[in-house]
Amino acid sequence: MNEFMMIFRTEDADNKAPTPEEMQEVMQIWQDWIGGIAAQGKFVATNALGTQGKTVTSDGVITDGPYAELKEIVGGYIIVKANDLDEAFKLSEGCPILSLPTGRVEVRDVMVFDM
């Protein structure tokens, strides 16, 4: 089996902070979806990305915060095991990010380099 990364993207259309109850509900939905992948023996790892960061360009310009000029947010990722891209893509079905109007899942193969 090969590893594939699903990258979760959305646009920052709503800056409203969720209530603790809303956050708990959203986290449960994500845990259930990831748990379904784990139950198939295809889960490798996952993490959400924070809001702190810096970006550097090829000409050395440094800006605070990820994607300072863009509205798109990369919120996190999951790494899964699958036989091929189609199987990995099928695992993205039901991903909670897709319930958002601008939610997208990008599925990419993970290249392994021996160093």
C-alpha positions as CSV (number, residue, x, y, z in Angstrom):
1,M,0.0,0.0,0.0
2,N,1.0,3.6,-0.7
3,E,0.5,6.7,1.4
4,F,-1.7,9.6,0.3
5,M,-2.3,12.9,1.9
6,M,-5.6,14.6,2.0
7,I,-5.3,18.4,2.4
8,F,-8.3,20.2,3.7
9,R,-8.9,23.7,2.2
10,T,-11.6,26.3,2.6
11,E,-12.0,30.1,2.2
12,D,-12.2,32.3,5.2
13,A,-15.8,33.4,4.7
14,D,-16.8,33.5,8.3
15,N,-14.4,34.8,11.1
16,K,-17.0,34.1,13.8
17,A,-15.5,31.9,16.6
18,P,-17.5,28.8,17.3
19,T,-19.0,28.3,20.8
20,P,-17.5,25.5,22.9
21,E,-20.6,23.4,22.1
22,E,-20.3,24.0,18.4
23,M,-16.6,23.2,18.5
24,Q,-17.2,19.9,20.4
25,E,-19.9,18.9,17.8
26,V,-17.5,19.7,14.9
27,M,-14.7,17.7,16.6
28,Q,-17.0,14.7,17.1
29,I,-17.9,14.8,13.4
30,W,-14.2,14.8,12.4
31,Q,-13.4,12.0,14.9
32,D,-16.2,9.9,13.5
33,W,-15.0,10.3,9.9
34,I,-11.3,9.6,10.8
35,G,-12.4,6.7,13.0
36,G,-14.1,5.2,10.0
37,I,-10.9,5.3,8.0
38,A,-9.0,3.9,11.0
39,A,-11.5,1.0,11.3
40,Q,-10.5,0.0,7.7
41,G,-6.8,-0.1,8.8
42,K,-6.0,2.8,6.4
43,F,-5.2,5.6,8.9
44,V,-1.6,6.8,9.2
45,A,-1.6,10.3,10.8
46,T,-3.5,13.6,11.0
47,N,-3.1,17.1,12.4
48,A,-4.9,20.4,12.3
49,L,-2.9,23.5,11.4
50,G,-2.8,26.5,13.8
51,T,-3.1,30.1,12.8
52,Q,0.4,31.2,13.7
53,G,3.2,31.1,11.1
54,K,5.4,33.0,8.8
55,T,5.8,32.9,5.0
56,V,9.1,33.6,3.1
57,T,9.2,34.2,-0.7
58,S,12.1,33.3,-3.0
59,D,13.4,36.9,-2.9
60,G,13.6,36.7,1.0
61,V,10.4,38.7,1.8
62,I,9.0,37.5,5.1
63,T,5.4,38.0,6.2
64,D,3.7,37.1,9.4
65,G,0.9,34.5,9.2
66,P,0.3,31.9,6.6
67,Y,-1.2,33.0,3.3
68,A,-1.3,36.7,4.4
69,E,-2.5,37.8,1.0
70,L,-5.0,35.0,0.3
71,K,-8.4,34.1,1.7
72,E,-7.8,30.4,1.3
73,I,-7.1,28.4,4.5
74,V,-5.3,25.1,4.7
75,G,-6.8,23.8,7.9
76,G,-5.2,20.4,8.2
77,Y,-4.4,17.0,6.7
78,I,-4.7,13.3,7.1
79,I,-2.4,10.7,5.7
80,V,-4.0,7.4,4.7
81,K,-2.9,4.1,3.2
82,A,-4.4,3.0,-0.1
83,N,-3.6,0.9,-3.1
84,D,-3.9,3.8,-5.6
85,L,-5.1,7.3,-6.0
86,D,-8.7,6.3,-6.7
87,E,-9.0,4.3,-3.5
88,A,-7.5,7.2,-1.5
89,F,-9.9,9.6,-3.2
90,K,-12.8,7.4,-2.2
91,L,-11.8,7.6,1.4
92,S,-12.4,11.4,1.2
93,E,-16.1,10.8,0.9
94,G,-18.0,12.2,3.8
95,C,-15.1,14.5,4.9
96,P,-16.5,17.1,7.2
97,I,-14.8,20.0,5.3
98,L,-17.0,19.2,2.3
99,S,-20.1,20.3,4.4
100,L,-18.7,23.9,4.1
101,P,-19.7,25.9,0.9
102,T,-16.1,26.5,0.0
103,G,-14.6,23.2,1.4
104,R,-12.3,21.2,-0.7
105,V,-10.2,18.1,-0.2
106,E,-7.0,17.7,-2.3
107,V,-5.7,14.1,-2.4
108,R,-2.0,13.7,-3.3
109,D,0.4,10.8,-3.3
110,V,3.3,10.9,-0.8
111,M,6.7,10.4,-2.4
112,V,9.2,8.6,-0.2
113,F,12.9,9.4,-0.6
114,D,15.6,7.3,0.8
115,M,18.3,9.6,2.3
